[in-house]
Amino acid sequence: MRLLFTFIVFFSLAFAKAQTYEAGIFAGTSNVIGDVGSTQYIQFTDVAIGGIFKWNRSPRHSFRASVISANMVGDDNDSDDLSRDLRGLKYNYSMIEASIGVEYTFWEWELYSGRPQIVPYLYTGLTAFHYDLFALNNTNQLEAYGETTDIAIPIIFGVKTNITPKLILAAEIGARYTFSDNLDGSNPVRSKDFDSLRFGNVNNNDWYVFSGVTLTYAFGRKPCYCNF
């Protein structure tokens, strides 16, 4: 978190007079794709909100950093799978992620063209996320036993448009492939005593998804792009 904040501040101060930047907010929903809760890949039930910063390095790509906080909820009673519905497990915890990477547009994105634009884009990079660890307790309910930080690979698809010369609105759906199988408490770690508490498909790691909109403000003079 501190490193990401330092990165954003450094580039904002160092290049604001020489390049084009965007800073703004993300607001949307969150869900886990795992062994507990609904089997739908995209849900619009839980809240995710955060900040985003972009350095438009060329008309086709931008360096991007973000910090997002989300509420992650899973409930077997929301599933269409009868076995999950009968099992009745659920969890509720907060997650915070920090991500940095590159956003590619499918065609040129020219903020200073003086005309409205609608451009699809793809973002990927590296994400670190902090969350609670869960395991089954003596009553066969999920219970938190600690917290940890893991990494994920984001795959985000979106569409953005300049609603004014300075304001950019975007809608995006982003799945994160994690290197953990315990976002839902199905594969607890840190102790051999947890081996008997594992359930579900322990051979696949979990995913989580943020779906929402971003609103950013562009600042800095018209860029003079170089080869990079």
C-alpha positions as CSV (number, residue, x, y, z in Angstrom):
1,M,0.0,0.0,0.0
2,R,2.7,2.5,1.0
3,L,4.8,1.6,-2.1
4,L,1.9,2.1,-4.4
5,F,1.0,5.4,-2.8
6,T,4.6,6.5,-3.2
7,F,4.6,5.5,-6.8
8,I,1.5,7.5,-7.6
9,V,2.7,10.6,-5.8
10,F,6.1,10.4,-7.4
11,F,4.9,10.2,-11.0
12,S,2.2,12.8,-10.4
13,L,4.8,15.4,-9.2
14,A,7.6,14.5,-11.5
15,F,5.7,14.4,-14.8
16,A,2.4,16.4,-14.4
17,K,3.9,19.3,-16.5
18,A,5.2,17.1,-19.2
19,Q,2.7,14.3,-19.9
20,T,-1.0,13.4,-19.7
21,Y,-2.3,11.8,-16.6
22,E,-5.7,10.6,-15.2
23,A,-6.7,10.3,-11.6
24,G,-10.1,9.3,-10.3
25,I,-12.3,6.7,-8.6
26,F,-13.6,3.2,-9.2
27,A,-17.0,2.1,-7.9
28,G,-18.7,-1.3,-8.4
29,T,-19.4,-4.7,-7.1
30,S,-17.3,-7.8,-6.1
31,N,-17.6,-11.5,-5.9
32,V,-15.5,-14.7,-5.5
33,I,-15.5,-17.6,-7.9
34,G,-14.9,-20.6,-5.6
35,D,-16.4,-23.6,-3.8
36,V,-18.8,-21.7,-1.5
37,G,-21.7,-19.5,-2.6
38,S,-23.3,-18.8,-6.0
39,T,-22.0,-20.6,-9.0
40,Q,-22.4,-17.4,-11.2
41,Y,-19.2,-16.0,-12.5
42,I,-20.3,-12.3,-12.2
43,Q,-22.6,-11.0,-9.5
44,F,-23.8,-7.5,-8.6
45,T,-24.4,-7.9,-4.8
46,D,-21.3,-6.6,-2.8
47,V,-19.6,-3.3,-2.8
48,A,-16.1,-2.4,-4.2
49,I,-14.6,1.1,-4.2
50,G,-11.2,2.6,-4.7
51,G,-8.9,5.0,-6.5
52,I,-7.1,4.8,-9.9
53,F,-4.2,6.6,-11.6
54,K,-3.1,6.4,-15.2
55,W,-0.1,7.7,-17.2
56,N,-1.1,7.8,-20.8
57,R,2.3,6.8,-22.2
58,S,1.1,6.6,-25.9
59,P,-2.2,6.7,-27.8
60,R,-2.3,2.9,-27.4
61,H,-1.2,2.1,-23.9
62,S,-1.1,3.5,-20.4
63,F,0.6,2.6,-17.2
64,R,-2.1,2.2,-14.5
65,A,-2.1,1.8,-10.7
66,S,-5.1,1.3,-8.4
67,V,-6.2,0.5,-4.9
68,I,-9.6,-1.1,-4.3
69,S,-11.4,-2.1,-1.1
70,A,-14.2,-4.6,-1.3
71,N,-16.6,-6.6,0.7
72,M,-16.5,-10.3,-0.2
73,V,-19.6,-12.4,0.6
74,G,-20.4,-16.0,-0.2
75,D,-23.6,-17.8,0.8
76,D,-24.5,-21.4,-0.4
77,N,-28.2,-20.4,-0.2
78,D,-27.6,-18.2,-3.2
79,S,-26.5,-21.1,-5.3
80,D,-28.5,-23.0,-7.9
81,D,-26.5,-26.1,-6.9
82,L,-28.7,-28.2,-4.6
83,S,-25.7,-29.7,-2.8
84,R,-24.4,-26.3,-1.9
85,D,-27.8,-25.1,-0.9
86,L,-28.2,-28.1,1.5
87,R,-24.6,-27.5,2.9
88,G,-25.4,-23.9,3.9
89,L,-21.9,-22.4,4.3
90,K,-21.3,-18.7,4.1
91,Y,-18.5,-16.1,4.7
92,N,-18.2,-12.4,4.9
93,Y,-15.0,-10.4,5.0
94,S,-13.2,-7.3,3.7
95,M,-10.4,-7.4,1.0
96,I,-8.1,-4.7,-0.2
97,E,-6.0,-4.9,-3.4
98,A,-3.3,-2.9,-4.9
99,S,-2.6,-3.4,-8.6
100,I,-0.1,-2.0,-11.2
101,G,0.2,-2.8,-14.9
102,V,-0.5,-1.8,-18.4
103,E,-3.8,-0.8,-20.1
104,Y,-3.9,-1.4,-23.9
105,T,-6.5,0.2,-26.1
106,F,-7.8,-1.6,-29.2
107,W,-7.3,1.6,-31.2
108,E,-5.8,5.0,-30.6
109,W,-7.0,7.0,-27.6
110,E,-6.5,10.7,-28.2
111,L,-7.7,12.8,-25.4
112,Y,-6.9,16.1,-27.1
113,S,-8.5,15.3,-30.4
114,G,-11.5,17.6,-29.6
115,R,-14.0,14.9,-30.5
116,P,-15.9,12.2,-28.5
117,Q,-14.4,8.8,-28.5
118,I,-15.5,5.3,-27.4
119,V,-12.6,2.9,-27.0
120,P,-12.4,-0.7,-25.7
121,Y,-9.4,-1.6,-23.6
122,L,-7.7,-4.5,-21.9
123,Y,-5.7,-4.3,-18.7
124,T,-3.3,-6.8,-17.1
125,G,-0.4,-6.6,-14.6
126,L,0.2,-7.7,-11.1
127,T,-2.1,-7.5,-8.1
128,A,-1.5,-8.0,-4.4
129,F,-4.5,-8.5,-2.1
130,H,-5.0,-8.8,1.6
131,Y,-7.8,-10.9,3.0
132,D,-9.0,-13.1,5.9
133,L,-8.4,-16.8,6.2
134,F,-11.2,-19.2,6.9
135,A,-11.7,-22.8,8.0
136,L,-14.5,-25.0,9.2
137,N,-15.0,-25.0,12.9
138,N,-16.5,-27.6,15.3
139,T,-20.0,-26.8,14.2
140,N,-19.2,-27.1,10.5
141,Q,-19.4,-23.4,9.9
142,L,-16.7,-21.2,8.4
143,E,-14.7,-19.2,10.9
144,A,-11.8,-16.8,10.4
145,Y,-8.5,-17.9,11.9
146,G,-6.1,-15.3,10.5
147,E,-5.2,-13.0,7.6
148,T,-2.7,-13.0,4.8
149,T,-1.6,-11.3,1.5
150,D,-1.4,-13.1,-1.8
151,I,-0.9,-12.2,-5.4
152,A,-3.1,-12.4,-8.5
153,I,-3.1,-11.8,-12.2
154,P,-5.8,-9.3,-13.3
155,I,-7.6,-9.7,-16.7
156,I,-9.8,-6.7,-17.1
157,F,-11.9,-5.7,-20.2
158,G,-13.6,-2.3,-20.4
159,V,-14.9,0.5,-22.6
160,K,-14.1,4.1,-22.0
161,T,-15.3,7.5,-23.4
162,N,-14.5,11.1,-22.9
163,I,-17.7,12.7,-21.6
164,T,-15.9,16.2,-21.5
165,P,-12.4,17.2,-22.6
166,K,-11.2,16.4,-19.1
167,L,-13.5,13.7,-17.7
168,I,-13.3,10.1,-18.8
169,L,-16.0,7.5,-18.0
170,A,-15.4,3.8,-18.3
171,A,-17.2,0.6,-17.5
172,E,-15.2,-2.6,-16.9
173,I,-15.3,-6.2,-15.8
174,G,-12.2,-7.7,-14.3
175,A,-11.4,-11.2,-13.2
176,R,-8.4,-11.9,-11.0
177,Y,-6.7,-15.3,-11.1
178,T,-5.3,-15.8,-7.6
179,F,-2.5,-18.1,-6.3
180,S,-4.8,-19.2,-3.5
181,D,-7.5,-21.7,-3.1
182,N,-8.8,-20.4,0.2
183,L,-10.7,-17.2,-0.6
184,D,-13.8,-19.2,0.5
185,G,-12.4,-21.3,3.3
186,S,-12.4,-24.5,1.3
187,N,-8.6,-25.2,1.4
188,P,-7.2,-23.8,4.7
189,V,-3.4,-23.6,5.0
190,R,-0.6,-23.1,7.6
191,S,-1.2,-26.3,9.5
192,K,-1.4,-30.1,8.8
193,D,-4.4,-30.2,11.2
194,F,-6.4,-28.4,8.4
195,D,-6.0,-31.3,5.9
196,S,-9.2,-32.9,7.1
197,L,-11.1,-29.6,6.8
198,R,-10.6,-29.3,3.0
199,F,-13.6,-29.6,0.7
200,G,-14.7,-28.8,-2.8
201,N,-12.2,-28.8,-5.7
202,V,-8.8,-28.4,-4.1
203,N,-7.0,-28.6,-7.5
204,N,-8.2,-25.3,-8.8
205,N,-7.3,-21.9,-7.4
206,D,-10.0,-19.3,-6.7
207,W,-10.8,-16.2,-8.8
208,Y,-12.5,-13.0,-7.7
209,V,-14.2,-10.4,-9.9
210,F,-14.7,-6.6,-9.7
211,S,-17.3,-5.1,-12.0
212,G,-18.0,-1.4,-12.1
213,V,-17.2,2.0,-13.5
214,T,-14.3,4.5,-13.3
215,L,-14.5,8.3,-13.5
216,T,-11.1,10.0,-14.0
217,Y,-9.9,13.5,-14.5
218,A,-7.2,14.2,-17.1
219,F,-4.5,16.7,-16.4
220,G,-1.1,17.8,-17.8
221,R,-0.4,19.4,-21.1
222,K,-0.9,17.7,-24.5
223,P,1.7,14.9,-24.5
224,C,4.5,14.6,-27.0
225,Y,4.9,10.8,-27.2
226,C,8.3,9.2,-27.8
227,N,9.1,5.7,-28.9
228,F,8.4,3.5,-25.9
